[in-house]
């Protein structure tokens, strides 16, 4: 496992980050414990979560994932010391109007609630989950700056921001001498490149913003499970969304055929290639990998240390070039 500094900070994080969105949703608590312990054994020191996880199931609720992680930390105090812990704020944590957003009030309430659920005194990386158009960015950053100064938060980052929103935030922090976003978490993979590469990539490179990409496997489409002429596997997220996904086309089948060839040449798997492509792209610090089982994690973590050659990267880039589409 390789470790990289997060943006212009001195914080060292693993090239792969464990995503925990499924904990308490499609992954029960015992398996979540096993996944987190296995991730540590593989050298993954970077765990990402959010306060709204895992509210997507009738049996789950916002904050459940943080609670599961908190109990895992509490079972062995050494675990918290080994983990760079990242969580997020913004989404709805209740039905009342001030139980969501990026206002000072909600941020202050949300961070204390996350600290209680996670059973920790501090959060290494506190991220704004997505923008809040109703709250001035200065108000948000002043609240986050206070959290850094108080010691409850070590670094701050943002997720799902557009280039102009990230630039506005960086400018505001610079103008008022506030803590600034040291990381960005964008949606980025071989099938979703334009959103990040068009402008955000250049901004992050120029201003030293670390990049933690999510969904490097495109929601399962880059696992190799979906192939030309074969039925869509039942129980997958693609099957749940329906069979009219426009990404299920000849371009994907061609990409899968070529990735299968490259994987055989490298004694790797298609998911490992997809993650290695994302984690090795310009400006990228770490790629978030989720897992519904230890077996799945053990496979995907094989992307660690897998460095694509210039020729391999050029091949995959050409097959997914958004500028040509």
Secondary structure, 3 states (H helix, E strand, C coil): CCEEECCCCCCEEECEEEECCCECCCECHHHHHHHHHHHHHCCCCEEECCCCCCCCCCCCCCCHHHHHHHHHHHHCHHHHHHCEEEEEECCCCCCCCCCCCCCHHHHHHHHHHHHHHHCCCCEEEEEECCCCCCCCHHHHHHHHHHHHHHCCEEEEEEECCCHHHHHHHHHHHHHHCCCCEEEEECECECCECHHHHCCHHHHHHHHCCEEEEECCCHHHCCCCCCCCCCCCCCCCHHHHHCCCCCCCCHHHHHHHHHHHHHHHHHCCCHHHHHHHHHHCCCCEEEEEECCCCHHHHHHHHHHCCCCCCHHHHHHHHHHCCHHHC
